[in-house]
Amino acid sequence: MRPHRDRLVRWGAVLLAMVATATGCTGHGPARRDDSPCGQTLPCGVAAERITRRLADGARISISTVTVRPSARVTVKPAVGADLATAETVGRTARRARAVAAVNGSFFDTVGPPVSSGCPGDPLGVLIVDGRMLSEAANGRTALILPGRGGRPRIDEVRSGMWLTAPDGAVRELDGVDRVPGRIVGCGGTGGDRLAATGLPEQRPRHNQLCLDDSEIVAFTPDRGAHSPPGGPGSVEAVLDGNGRLTELRSPAGGAIPRTGSTLAGVGEGADWLRTHARQGLPFGRRTVVTDGSGRSVLAPGTSVLGAGPALLRGGETRINGVANGFTGDTSTERQPRTVVGIKADGTLLLAVLDGRSPDSAGATLREAAALLRDLGAVDALNLDGGGSSTMVVNGRLHNRPRDAEGAPVRERAVADALVVVER
């Protein structure tokens, strides 16, 4: 009887192994094999893959993907580096967040170009992490909205508004968060913004353009780093404790940001307003509103929002809303590396990096990217920052081949933020 019983035990073990393989999970925890050549493990409901496709003219393109099913015990959200003043690679941000996978996220300010605000690494457009606003919206630009555990991700146009209430009851619009006052890269701000190139009023988003406003108040938080940027002559900065009470009014602006507090830096009329209405030891109030394209509030505990654009797909159809995102002319004709995010009909999130700038992978136009995402099952999709920023990391290893230029060496570029997949 024993040999027969032993055979039954062995066959039972084989059947259990087959079931575990079919479900993609091991017998020792919620992990599965990804589809990449390295065969790393990922949480159940998360899969990574590298595939090759042919574009309409026969050109090859290499696509790296991470899919996250609604049932996966993970959180997908934006993450920044050590602070908003420090750009870092996707790999480093992923390690800091203990993420199993990550891709680069929003567009960001850089050093050197004439449109720079002087704040390299600053995310351009809305960035909200777990309900906390780190960057205001470029009003009307498209964003990925991640409602948190149990919520369905979606893509929509986003606007934000912020207001200050002084101790004496005076109310004023707050122009921005954690950026240099007076210089708005990408435009889309509030108040008296003017396009630097023409001097004309401009409140719409203008991608890779600089707007100026000589009368602003911008809030600085510990997320920005240890210090706010130095202000020019006449600028003022209100230093607030954790309860919003004024502890110091310094001029010019620039200096230490309290670890548990914040500051309000004003220029022009904004500086005059702070001088007039700030009172030592008394608190400022602050109200923030973030709405989608239909005017519904999206700001809630646990919600994250990452702005980029343009949209690529809506309801399974190609829809590239370049004008709403500040792009001029036809933005879809140039093949470049792309980082894109799609949402399938069942709520599965699809992160994809389309490699380019090499003989093995041509990159994609925005229309080609939309078609590829649709072929991969997405019904809604959004373009993120691309070019040399396009990077995917899986389990701490580079999963694509980012390049700064045609034929350049493969290397990661420092970016402002990443979209990370973290186990719960």
N, C-alpha and C positions, 0 to 999 in steps of 0.2 A: 504493500500500500504506500510506503514512504516514497519510492521513486515516482509513482503516479502523482502523489501530492506535491512533490518537488516540481514536477513538470507544470502542474496547475499554477503553482506560485510563480514560476518563471514566466508562463504565458500571461498571467495577470499583470506582472511588472511591465511586460512588453506593451500590453494594451494601455496601461496607464501612461507610459511614455509617449505612445502614439496620440492619446488624447491631449496631453500637455503640449505636444508639438503642433497639433491642429489648432489649438486655441492661442498659440503664440506665447504661452506662459510656462515658466519652469515650475517644478514642484517645490521650490524653496522660496517663492516670493513673487510679487507682481512684476515680472520682467519678461521681455520678449526679445527675440533676435530681430535686429533691423535688417533691411535689405541691402545694406552697403557691403562692399567687399571685405571690410574689416570685421564684420560680424559682431559688433558691440551690442550689449544688451540695453534695452530701453523699457520704461514702464509699459504695462499692458495698455493698449489703446493708443500708443505712440509708435510710429514707424518712420524710419529714414530710408531713403533710396536715392540712387544715382542712375539716371536714365539718359539715353541719347535719342533725339528726334531729328527729323529732317524738316527744314522749312520749305516753303512752296518752290523756291528756286533750287532746291537740293542741298543747300548749305546745312551743315551739321550744327547742332546745339546741344550742349551738355546741361542737364537740369538736375539740381540737387533739391530734394524735397524732405520735409518733415510733416507728417499728418498727425493731428491730435483729435481723436474722437471725443464726443461729448461725455462718454463713460470713463475716460482716462482720469486717474486720480492725480492730476497735475493742475497747476495754475499757469496760465499764459498771461504775461504782463510786460510792460516796458521796464527797463532797468538802466540806470546811469552808472558812471564810474564812481570814483571816490567822491567827486562833487561835480557840479555843473560847469565849473571852470576848467575841468580836466578831461580832455578827450582821451579815450583808450581803445584798444582793440576789442572786437567782439569776444575773442577768446578770453581776455582778461576779465571783461565784464561778466561773462558766463561763469568763470571760476568764482568770482566774488559773490555771485548770486546762487552758487551751487546748482546751476542749471544743467539739465541733461541735454539741452539743445538750445541754440540761439541763432538769430540772424540780426543784421544791422537794421536800424529803425529809421528815424526821421532825418530830414535834411538838417544841416547845422552850419553855423558860422565858422569861417576859417580865417586864418591870418593872411594878409597880403592883398587880396583883391580890393579894389576901390569900394566895393559894396560892404565891406566888413564893418561890423560895429566896434571892433576892437575887443571882442569877448569870444575868443576861439573856443569851440566846443559847445556854444550855446545852441540848444535845440531851436529850430525855427518852426513856429506854429505850436499848436496845443500839445502839451504833455502833462498827463495826469496819471499818477501812480497810486493805486489803492485809495482813491478819493482825494488825494493831495495834489494841488496844482503846482507844477514846477515851471510851466511856461504857458502864457496866454495864447489863445487861438489867433491865427491869421484868419480873420473872420470870413467864413464862406468856404474855406478849403476843406477837403475831404479827409476823414479820419477813420481809424479802426476803433470801435467802441467795444470794450471787454467788460461786461457787467459783473464779473466775479463769479464765485462758485454757483453753479446751477443756472447761470444766465447764458443766453445765446449771443455769440458775437455778431456784430453787424457793422456795416459801413455806411456812413452818412456824412453830410456836410455839418460842420460844427461852428458855433459862435460862442464867445464868452464876453462877460461884462463884470466889472469889479467896481465897488464904490467904497469910499472911506467916509466915516462919520467922525468928526472932530469932537473933543470934549464939550465944546460950546454948542454942538448940534449942527454945525455947518457940514454940508455934504459935498463931496467932490469925486469925480471919476478917478479911479486908479488905472493908470495907463498900461502897466506891465508888471511882470514878475521876473526877478533874477536876470535882467539884461541891462545894458548900458542905457541910461535915460537919454532920450533925444534922437537915437539912431535905431531904426526899425528895419532890420534886414528881411526882405520878403513882403514888407508893407502889410496891409490888412489890419491896421491898428485902429484906434479910436481918436477922437478929438481933431486936432489941427494938423494932421500928418500931410506932408508935401513930398512929392517925388523929387529926389535929389537931382536927377538929371534935367528936370524941367522947371522945378519950383512950383508946379501946379498942385492943387489939393488932390489927395489920393487916399481913399479908404479901402479900396479893393486890394486883394492879394496881387502882388507882382513878383513872380518867381525870379530870384537872383537880381532883384532891384533893391535899392536903398531908399527908404523914406526918412525924412527928418521932421522933428517936432521940437521947437525951442521952449515949450512949456509942458513939462511932464512930471508925474510922480510915479516912481517905480519902487515896488517892494523888494527887499532882499531878505532871504531866509538862510538858515544854516545849510540848506541844500546847495547854495551857490558856492560855499566854501567858507574859509575863516574870515575873509575880508570882502567888503564891497569895493567896486572900482573907484579910483579917485575921480572927483568931480572938478569942474572948472570954476573959475572965479564967480562968486555969487550963488553957487549951488549950496544946498542945505540938506542935512540928513538928520531925521528924527530917529533916535535909538530907543527901541521899545523892549520891555521885558516880556516874559511869557504870557502875561495877562494884557498885553497891548498898552501898558502904561509908559509914558514918556520918562526916560531916565537921563537923556542928554539931547541937546540940539547942537550939532556941530556944523561948522562951515569953514572951508568947503567940504562937500560930501566925500566920503571914502574913509574906511576904517574897519575896525573889528565888528563882526556880526555876533551878537550874543548867542551862545550855544542853544539856549532855550527861548530865545526871543526873535526879533526881526528888526529891520530898519525900513525907513521910508526916505528915499532920495529924491529931491526935487530940483528942477531947473526952471528958470524963467518964472512964469506965473505960478508954477507948481511950488517953487521955493518960497515965493511970497505968501502963498496960502498956508504953507507949513509954519512960517514965522508968525503969521497972524493968528492961527487957530490952535497951535500946540500949547499945552499947559503941563508944566512939570508935575509928575506924579499922577496925572489923569490919563485915562485910556482912550485910544482910538477904537472905533468899531469898524468892522470890515464885512462886506457882503459880496459873495461871488455867485454868478449865475452862468451855467454852461448849458446850451440848448442844441438840439439837432435841427435838421432841415425843416421839420414840422413845428418847431417851437417847443418841443417837449424837453423837460430837464433831464440831463444825463449824469449830473453830478450827484454821487451817492457813495457812502462808505463801501469800499471794496471795488469800486468801478475804476478802470484804467482806460485812458484814451491816448492814442498815438496819432498825431497828424502827419500827413504826407501829401499824396496825390500825384496825378489825377486818379479818379476811379477808372477801372478797366472794364468791369462787367457789372450789369445790374439785371437781375432776373434771368440770367443765362444769355443775355444779349450784350454785344460789345457797346459800351458807352464810355467814351473818353472825354470827360468834362474838363478839357484843358483851360478854357477861359475862366471857369469858376475857381481854378487853382492858380491863376495868374500867369499861365503860359500864353505866349503870343504865337500866331501862325500855326503851322502843322507840327505838332510835337511828336508825331508817331513815325517819322520816316527814317530816323537814324538808328542803326543797330548798335546797341550798347549792352554791357552787363546789366542785369536788372535783378532787384530783390522785390518780390511781390507776395502778397498775402491774399488767399482766396477762402471763401466759405462755401461748403457744399450744402445741398438741400437739407441734409440731416443735421446740420450744425457743425460738422467736422471742419476744423480749421486746417488750412493747407498753407504752409510756409514754403516758398520756392525761391531758389537763386538760379538765374539763367546766366551761365558763364559766357564771356566774350573775349575779344582782343587776342585770339589765338587761332591758328589754323584748324584746331580741333573743335572749336566752338565759336560761332560767329556773333553771338549776342542776338538781341531781338529788338525790333521796333515795339512801340507800345501796342500796336494792333496785333503784332505777332505774339506778344506776351499775353494779350487777352485771349487769343485763339488757343494758345498752349494751356492756359489755365482752364479754359472751358473743356478742352480735351481731357484734362486731369480730373474733371468732375466739379469744378467750381461753378457756382451760379452768380456769386458776387465776388469782386476782386478789386484790389487797390495796389497802386504802385507806391513803393517806398523809395528811399534814397538808393541810387545805383552807381554805375561806373566802378571806380576803384574801391568804393565802399562796400560793394556787394559781397557779403561773406556769410557763410554758414558754418557753425561749429556743432559737432555732435559728440557728446561724452568727452569733451576736452580736446577733440581733434578736429582739424580743419577738414571740412566736408566738401569744399569746392575749390576753385583755383582763381582767387582774386588777383587782378592785375591793375596797376595804375595807368598803363598805356599799352598800346599794341605791342605784343612780343616782350613786354617787361617781365621781370622775375615775379614768381608767385609770392605774394606777401600780404599780410593783413595791414590795413590802414587804421589809424586811430579815428574813432567816430564818437558822436555825442552820446548815443544811447543804443540799446539793443532790445529786441523782443525775445524774451527768455521763456523757456519751458521748465518749470520747477516742480519736483515731486511734492505732493502734500503729505 
